[in-house]
Amino acid sequence: MSRKRLSRRLNLGVLALSGGVIVVDAATKWWARQQLMHGPTHIVGPLWFRLTFNSGISFSLSRNTPSVSVIVAVIVALVLLALALRAQPGVAMWGLGLLLGGGVANVLDRLAASPPRVTDFVAVGGFPVFNVADIAVSAGFLLLLLLVLRGKRMVVPW
């Protein structure tokens, strides 16, 4: 397959979007670890910035097996990467890029911490505390769900 034909089939914009999510997430987690270590900050209404650490996956599930969480997340990220590189331009690219970037950002945060855990800091009412990567994963999932419900194709066939 020619390089030009291959580049038309690979959506490299999804990598830029994922990379942006990873950078913003890392920067906000760094800020949270620096600024919120002495206590929470009230923003407005039910919104607080409160530093917590999650050794499990979403909603603190699987807390006792962080290495399993990392292995599963890496496998999911590799599958998502294969799909994301073939994402249709538009909503599919955004959905897969946000999902991939958020997932990788949380894996990187977990791998950088000792003990392995993810930094969370956005608290809204009684909802579990979350971070920018979690927002990206949720938004990406909702965009992809919208495409599926509308019967739209997400990836370019080989």
Secondary structure, DSSP 8 states (H G I E B T S, - for coil): --HHHHHHHS-THHHHHHHHHHHHHHHHHHHHHHHSTT--EEEETTEEEEEEEESSSGGGTTTT-HHHHHHHHHHHHHHHHHHHTTB-TTHHHHHHHHHHHHHHHHHHHHHHSSS--EEEEEEETTS--B-HHHHHHHHHHHHHHHHHHTT---B---
